[in-house]
């Protein structure tokens, strides 16, 4: 039992350390000063938009959201494992169940933490981009051209004939005779 618990704790620790990916504490998108804006104006807008974006995600950074989600999953797994272990095997089963629950909860918590962190970062970035764009800053975004959603076929409009230059004049001299089969 002690070796199983020690293994569970060691694996949980390795899982938690392996899941410690450093996420940015600010926007992960680029913003540039808007046309006619000074760098100081840009820095002021940047600071205000960072505050706005942080408030839009509930005041938690992506790393805080990841940490909270991971800890919740590990604690919940430990509690459920202890309850199930106690129900099946009494006091000894509670210890084994708690260790197993901690291991499984930690593994599940790693994925939950990652998902929570990236979702939180994405929401932060969206709020930041919206704020910077609204303040007149340049925010490069990716985009693609799409086809119109109309089911009617697109008709191509031909340019007016007036846009073409006039043809060159004919060469000087007599025109050649028509082909022999032309007049018949």
Buried (B, 14 or more C-beta within 10 A) or exposed (E): EEEEBEEBBEBBEEBBEEBEEEBEEBBEBEBEBBEEBEEEBBEEBBEEBBEBBBEBBEEBBBBBBBBBBBBBBBBBBBBBBBBBBBEEEEEEBBBBBBBBBBBBBBBBBBEBBBEBBBBBBEBBBBBBBBBBBEBBBBBEEEEEEEEEEEEEEEEEEEEEEEEEEEEEEEEEEEEEEEEEEEEE
